[in-house]
């Protein structure tokens, strides 16, 4: 009986060491899909006008990846490593015009450029799907959140793959 307990304990220790090594090694591997660059034009726009957000994506895996990429214009600086509203817009919440998003399938190791066109907020722009309130604050600095995910926020399989924040000016 004692020998069986020692064997079970030994196996348990090996499993835990394997899990620890997996997490250590995986922290050095690149993300599944990464945003390699972001270009926004124009950087200065009026309320209600569309801006173009050009996103360069790279699949770092040897298998195809289906991902959702999105950009949204919000009045406040994000305050968390988790996006405040990025995955609430675009096709996930079509009524939010200050967001735009698309699905894409990236081939193994593919790098491509995609463009989305969210609108600058107006006095009547608010979150239609998740009760986040108004996206309007008048002229000034707005934040453009850009995210790559595996599903819409709150949907099964959701995983945030990469996230960037840029600024634009409303005049």
C-alpha positions in Angstrom: 0.0 0.0 0.0 2.8 2.4 0.9 4.6 1.7 -2.4 1.4 2.5 -4.3 1.0 5.9 -2.5 4.7 6.8 -3.3 4.1 5.9 -7.0 0.9 8.0 -7.1 2.7 10.9 -5.4 5.6 10.6 -7.9 3.2 10.7 -10.8 1.4 13.7 -9.4 4.7 15.6 -9.0 5.7 14.8 -12.6 2.3 16.0 -13.9 2.6 19.2 -11.9 6.2 19.8 -13.1 5.0 19.2 -16.7 2.2 21.7 -16.3 4.7 24.2 -14.8 7.1 23.7 -17.8 4.2 24.1 -20.2 3.3 27.5 -18.8 6.9 28.7 -18.6 7.6 27.7 -22.2 4.3 29.0 -23.6 5.0 32.4 -22.1 8.0 32.6 -24.6 5.9 31.6 -27.6 4.2 34.3 -29.8 0.5 34.9 -29.5 -1.7 33.0 -31.9 -2.6 36.1 -33.9 -0.8 39.4 -33.3 -1.4 43.0 -34.3 1.9 44.0 -35.9 1.0 47.6 -36.8 -1.9 50.1 -36.8 -2.4 53.1 -39.1 -5.3 55.5 -38.6 -6.4 58.1 -41.1 -7.4 60.8 -40.7 -6.2 61.4 -37.2 -8.4 64.5 -36.9 -12.1 64.3 -37.8 -15.5 65.8 -37.2 -18.3 64.2 -35.3 -20.1 61.5 -37.3 -17.3 61.1 -39.9 -15.7 57.8 -40.6 -12.1 57.1 -40.0 -10.1 54.2 -41.5 -8.2 51.9 -39.2 -5.6 49.8 -41.1 -4.6 46.8 -39.0 -1.7 44.5 -39.9 -2.3 41.0 -38.5 0.1 38.0 -38.3 -0.9 34.4 -37.7 2.0 32.9 -35.7 0.8 29.3 -35.9 1.1 26.5 -38.4 -2.6 26.1 -38.6 -5.3 28.4 -40.0 -6.9 30.8 -37.5 -10.4 32.3 -37.7 -10.4 35.6 -35.8 -12.6 38.7 -35.3 -10.8 42.1 -35.5 -12.5 45.3 -34.5 -11.8 49.0 -33.8 -14.0 51.3 -31.7 -13.8 54.9 -30.9 -14.5 55.8 -27.2 -14.3 59.0 -25.2 -12.3 57.7 -22.2 -9.0 56.0 -22.0 -9.3 52.2 -21.3 -8.5 51.6 -17.7 -7.8 47.8 -17.7 -5.9 45.2 -19.6 -9.3 43.9 -20.5 -11.1 46.1 -23.1 -13.9 48.2 -21.8 -16.0 48.0 -24.9 -14.0 46.8 -27.9 -15.8 43.5 -28.5 -19.2 45.1 -28.0 -19.2 46.8 -31.4 -18.9 46.0 -35.1 -20.8 42.9 -36.2 -21.2 41.9 -32.5 -23.4 44.9 -32.0 -24.2 46.4 -35.4 -26.1 49.4 -34.0 -22.9 50.8 -32.5 -21.6 52.9 -35.5 -18.6 54.0 -33.5 -17.3 50.4 -33.9 -16.5 48.3 -37.0 -15.3 44.8 -37.2 -14.8 41.8 -39.5 -14.2 38.0 -39.4 -11.1 36.7 -41.3 -9.4 33.4 -41.7 -5.6 33.6 -41.7 -3.6 30.9 -43.4 -0.7 29.4 -41.4 1.9 32.1 -40.8 0.0 34.5 -43.0 0.4 38.3 -42.5 -2.2 40.6 -44.0 -3.6 44.1 -43.8 -7.3 44.7 -43.0 -9.3 47.9 -42.8 -12.3 48.8 -40.6 -14.1 52.1 -40.6 -15.7 53.2 -37.4 -17.5 56.6 -37.1 -16.6 59.4 -34.8 -19.3 59.6 -32.1 -22.1 62.2 -32.1 -24.4 63.6 -29.4 -26.7 60.6 -29.9 -24.0 57.8 -30.0 -24.4 55.4 -27.2 -23.9 51.7 -26.5 -26.9 49.8 -27.9 -26.0 46.3 -26.6 -24.3 46.4 -23.2 -25.5 49.5 -21.4 -22.1 51.2 -21.4 -23.7 54.6 -21.8 -22.9 57.5 -24.1 -19.8 57.5 -26.3 -20.1 61.4 -26.7 -18.0 64.0 -24.9 -17.7 66.7 -27.4 -14.5 67.9 -29.3 -11.2 66.6 -28.0 -9.1 63.4 -27.7 -10.9 60.1 -28.3 -9.4 56.6 -28.0 -9.4 54.0 -30.7 -9.4 50.5 -29.2 -8.3 47.7 -31.6 -8.7 44.1 -30.7 -8.3 40.6 -32.2 -10.5 38.0 -30.6 -11.8 34.5 -31.2 -15.5 35.4 -30.7 -17.7 38.3 -29.7 -17.4 39.2 -26.0 -19.5 37.0 -23.8 -19.8 34.3 -26.5 -18.6 30.8 -26.1 -14.9 30.5 -27.1 -14.1 34.2 -26.5 -10.4 34.8 -26.1 -8.6 38.2 -26.5 -5.6 37.5 -28.7 -4.2 41.0 -29.0 -5.2 44.6 -28.1 -3.9 48.1 -28.9 -5.0 51.6 -28.1 -4.4 54.7 -30.3 -5.8 58.3 -30.2 -7.7 60.5 -32.6 -8.9 64.1 -32.3 -12.4 65.3 -32.8 -12.8 68.9 -34.0 
